[in-house]
Amino acid sequence: MDVFQSGQGVFNNSPEHVYYANPRPEMMNLLPNSAQKILDVGCGSGSFARALKNQKPGREIWGIEINEVVGAEARKNVDKVLVGDIGQLMEDLPAKYFDAVYFNDVLEHLADPYTILSRIGQHLKPDAKILVSLPNARHIRNLFNFIVKKDWEYTDHGVLDRTHLRFFTLKSALRMFDSLGLEVESYQGIVSTGKWFMRPLNWLFFGYFEDTLYLQYAFKVKVRHVD
């Protein structure tokens, strides 16, 4: 496994609309250049899909979006948008069709992400990539609030977004993928903390706090084939 690290219409500049319009350039870099047919689960307003198309014209992008208003906006940027819950819409997707599927900050909003990940393989070509970003529950700010302040306060966005139903650490995310027969080809920490003291502290503890430095983790995954 290769491990690497990196930094980071109807819409306005409100936090909610910025959330749905985030183009996520750090996730674009994980997509193989050969990928032509891409499914974006939780596609938001389609900004990410538009960026993928601009990167390589001719790509076919499908999107799934649970928010009806946002999904209508996405149709300006996405070739085909399905509006609703992915668990119910999965049967509307073509079999063995996509070269890649994105779950950009989506799995933590699902009651059962395990079932969704196990079913999505039916709609992927052999060696297709599953590209996932997840908030990191062991982020240093979250740890500080939990251990020092004795608090677990839900917020409008971030690791403790009040709409999150699941919480992941790097270790638990890797375990989830492995339990589903998915092979993690690479992962990276994204949105690094700016706290100057964390680097020397991490060094003094032989890298023990390395995973706490990142607000999110991104994964490149594929279905593990058994010979």
Secondary structure, DSSP 8 states (H G I E B T S, - for coil): -EE---------SSHHHHHHT---HHHHTTS-TT--EEEEET-TTSHHHHHHHHHSTT-EEEEEES-HHHHHHHTTT-SEEEES-HHHHGGGS-TT-EEEEEEET-GGG-S-HHHHHHHHGGGEEEEEEEEEEEE-TT-HHHHIIIIIS-----BSSSTTBTT------HHHHHHHHHHTTEEEEEEEEEEE---TTHHHHHHHTTTTTGGGGEEEEEEEEEE----
